[in-house]
Amino acid sequence: MKLRRLDGVIVSRLVNVRYLTGFTGTAGLLLVTEDAATFYTDFRYEAQASQQVVGPRVSIEKRSLIQCAARDAKRHRLRAVAIESHHVTVDQKADLARLSPETDWLSAQRVVESLRLSKTPDEIAILRQAIEITDGAFVEVLGKLRSGMTERDVAQRLERALQRRDSDGPAFETIVASGVRSALPHGAASGKKLEHGDLVTIDFGGAYKGYCADLTRTVCIGKANSDQKRVYRIVRDAQLRAEEVLRAGLTGRDVDAAAREHIVSKGYGDRFGHGLGHGVGIEVHEAPNLSRTYRSRLRSGSVVTVEPGIYITDWGGVRIEDVAVVMAKGCEVLTRAPKPARLPEL
């Protein structure tokens, strides 16, 4: 705010409001000025806000929260106020201009997200627990996979296993894709039955205290054939290469290249169409990214996924995903779910 000579910032994106205040409800907005902060919500969350929000003054409102912030900006004669322009709608921007025309409404695009790039030790401890819960659920269900089960059966078993381990619930829609459907990077669980010889890609994660885990493993129902074993080995080796080089100071592009070049060298470069990984925290997809287009340097404390994959239409696919903490001289892989050198055969 001082660098940009701002009198205030309005934070309206709920995930950022939660990050700054601890509030977990569905209606909240924050106005930060040089010497004060006001949290706006409605009657439904009066008690919850009094318990969760520490620091800002809590204001219980009966009208649009962003209109209330504009009212206060005018009342306090705030001349330059930044808004989360990647979140505020055209109609909301018009309300701000109408209710406080003397205020210069500027962009604060992704300013809170930039604060979230590096996790605190407390955040990493929570993420570690979310990942431990997810790993345990995977191991529990892995030993029960059989041909004849549907993909939805598997997804439901995974989600029940998360619940038994005190998870907040799934961090995102569980992916279970088998057979030729395993070539779908985001193949949501369907009614298809697992069949002997199928590759099965499982991508899921549990949330814990608002933070997300993300795990992917690929297994085979029955005995894997030579092609399946070869593709699995290529993906696993690509992931290990990336994890070996991952460290602060490299760009996301650098780490992506470590995995991608190996897959290209084996002839499958056109079958790895997504980035190598993404940040994970209070959102399952957040900055930074490990991709061909991410040229920013990674910071110590960032938590990222490392998830190369090969996807072949009408054949199937393999993806393996870990979560790791970026450190000055390497990384710590938090994921402990089994990742054997050979394709797991069930």
N, C-alpha and C positions, 0 to 999 in steps of 0.2 A: 504494500500500500504506500509506503514512504517513497519507494523508487518510482512509482507511477503517479505520485501525488494524488492519491485517491482519498476521499473522505469516508468511503465505505465499500463493502463488498456484500452482495446478497448471494447466499448459498442456498440453492433450491433443489438440487439433485439429492434425493433422499439418502443414497448411499454415502454421499459426502457429508450430509448433515449428521448421519450416524457416526461417521469417522471422527468428526469434530466435537460432537456432543454426547454420544452414547445413546441417543434416542432411536428406538427400534420401531416406532409406529409408522403409519402410512400417511400422515399429514404433519409436515413440519417444514419450517423455513428459518433461516438464520440471517440476521443482519449484523455484520461486524463493522464497528467504527474504530477510530484510533484508541479510544479509551473505554469502550463498552461493547457488549454484544447482547442482542435480543433474540430469543427463540420464540417463534410464533407457532401455535397449534390451535386446535379447537377443543370444545368441551369434552369430546370423547376421550381425549388424552390428557386431561388435566391432572389426574392422579399419577398416570404413568410418567408424564414429563417431570413432575415434582420428585419422583424417585430416580429417574435416569439422567436428567440433564443437570450437569454440574458446571457452574460458572456463569453462563448467560442468564439474564433476566428472562423469566417465562411469561409470555403474554398470551392469554386465552382469548381467541377472537371468534366473531360470528360471521365474518365475511371472508372473501378471498385473501389468503395469506400474503400473496404478492402485492395485493392492493394495500394491505396493512403496512407492509414494508415501505411502499411508495408514500403513504400517508406520513410515516415517521421521517422519511427522508426529507419531505417538504417541511415538516414541523421543525426539524433540526437544521434546516437550510444546508443540506449536504449538496455540494456543487458537482462532485464527480464520484459516481458510484458504479462499480463494475458488477456485472451479472454473469452467470454461467451461460454464455451464449450458445453453447452446444446443447443446452437443456431447455432454456426459456423459449416459449412459443411466440409466434408472431403476435397473437392476441394479447399475451401477457406483456410483451414489450410495448404494445400500444397502450395498455392500461398504465404502465409505468410513466410513459411520456405524457399521458393525459392527466394523471393525478399529481405528478410533480414535474411540470414542464420546465422549471428552472434548473433541474438536475440534468447533468450530462451523463447519459447512460452508456457505459463503455463495456467492452468485452473482457471477461476474466476466464477465457476458455481453458478448461482443464488445469486450473491453478491448484485446486485441491488434489487432483489426481497426481500432480507432480510431487506433492508432499507424501503421497502414499507409495511412491516408487521404492523407497527403502523401508523395510519393516523394522520395528523396534524389537528388542529381545522378548518383550511380553507378547507381541504379535506372533513372532516365530514360535514361541512356546505353544500358543493356541493352535497355530497351523500344524505343528508337530502332532498335537493330540488329534486333530481332525484327520490327519493322514494315518495315524495309528488305528483309529476307529475304522477307517476305510480299508486298510490293509487286512485287518482282522475279519471284516465282513467278507472280503474277497476269498480269503483262505477257507473260511467256513463253507462258503457256497461252492467253491471250486471242487471240493471232494464229492459233491453231490450231483454234479452235472452228468446227465445221461442222455443218450439218444431217445427221442420221443417227447422230451420236455419241449415246451414252446419257449420262444425268446421272451415272451411276457412272463412266463413262469420264472425264468431265471432272474429277470429284472425285479419281480416282486420278492423273490427270496433275498436278493441283495439288499433291497430297501428295508425288509423286515430285520435283516441282520444288522443294518445300521441303527435301527430303532433300539434293538436290544443292547446296543453299546452306547446309549445315551447321546446319540447324534441329534442335532436339531431337525434332521430330515435330509433328503437328497439335496445336494447343492445345485443340481441341474437334472434335466431329464435323462434317465438312465439309457445308455446305448447298449443293446445286445444285437449283434448282426452276425448271422451264420451263413455258411455256404457261400453262394455267389453274392449274397447281401453283405458279406464282410468287405466287399469292395466299396461300400458306401461309407465314407468317413464319419457321417453323422446319421447312421441308420438306426432310427428309434426302434425299440423292441416291437416286434410284430407277433402275429399268431403262427408264424412259421415254426415247424418242429425241427429240433436239432436232429441231424442224420449222421450216420456213421461216415467218417471221412470229412466232415465239415470242419473248416476253420471257423472259430467263433471269436469275434472281437467284443470284449466287454470294456466299456468306458463309463465310469460312474464315480461318484464321490459323495462323502457325507459332509454336511456343514456342522460346525461346532462353535458355539459362542459367536456366531455371525461370520466365521471364516470358513473358507471352502477348501476341500481336498479334491484332487483330480487324479484318477488312476486309470490306465489302460493296459490290458494284457490280452494276448491272443493265444488260444489253445486249440487243440484238435480233438474232435470226438472220434476215438478209435486211433488206428495207426496212421501216422502222417506219411504221405508219399514224398519222393525225393524233391519234387518242385516246391512243395510246401516247406520242407526243411530248409532248402536253399534260400528261399525268400525270407523266412524267419531269421536265419543266420545273418543275412545282409542287413536287415533292419536292426537287429540287436547290436551288431558290430558298429553300425552307423551311430546308434545312440551312445554306445560306450566311448566312441571317438569324441563326440560332442561333449560328454560329461568330463572327459579328460582335459579338454581345453577351456571349459567354462570358467571364467573368472572376471572380476571387476576390471574395467579398463578396455576390454574388448567391446566391439560393437555387436549388436544382435545379429548383424549380417555375418560377422566373422564366425560366430558359433554355428549359425545355420550352415555355413559353407563346410564346416568340418564334417557334418553328417551328410550333407547333400552331395559333396564330391565323391564320397564312398559309394553312395547309391548310384550316381551317374556312372562311375567307373565299372559297375556291375551290369550296366545296360538298362537300368530302370529309372533313369532320371525323369522321364516324362510321366512316370507313374507315382511321383511324389509331388503333388500339386499344391500342398499347403505349407505354411511356415513350420519351422521346427518346434516352436513353443511360444508361450505367452506367460505374462505375469499372472499370479493367483494370490488372492487375499480375501477381502470382504466381497469381492466379485470373483467369479470363476475365470473370467477373461478380463484382464486389466494390463496396463503397461508394467514393465517393458515387454517388447516382443523379440523373439528370436526368428528373424525372417530375412529374406533377401533384400527387403526395402528398409529395414530398421538400422539406420546409420548412427544412432546415438550410442554413447558408451554406457555399458552396464555399471551399476553402482553396487558397492558392498551392501548387503542386507536385502537386496531384491530377491524375491522368491519366484521362480519360473518353472514351467514344465519343459521337459525335453521329450518330444514325441514324434520321431520319424515314422513314416509309414510308406507302404507300397500297396497300390490298389489297382487290380487288373479286372476290367469289366468281364463278366461271364465266367470268372475264375474264382475270385475272392481277394482278400486283402489281409495285411498284417500291420498292426500298429502296436508299439510298446511305449509306455509313458511313465516317467518318473517326475517327481517334484524335487527341486534342489534350491538351496540357498546360495546365492552368489557371494563369494568372499574375495579378499584381496589376492590370495594366492591359490585360488581354486574354487571348489564348491563342496558343499555337503549335501549328498543325496539323502533326502528325508524318507523317501519311499522304501519300504522294506518287504513288500509283497514279492513272492518268488519270481525270479526272472532267470530261469535256467538257460544254459548255453544251447540246449536242444529244445525244440518245440514241444511243449507239454502235451502228452498224449493221454486222453482220459478214457 
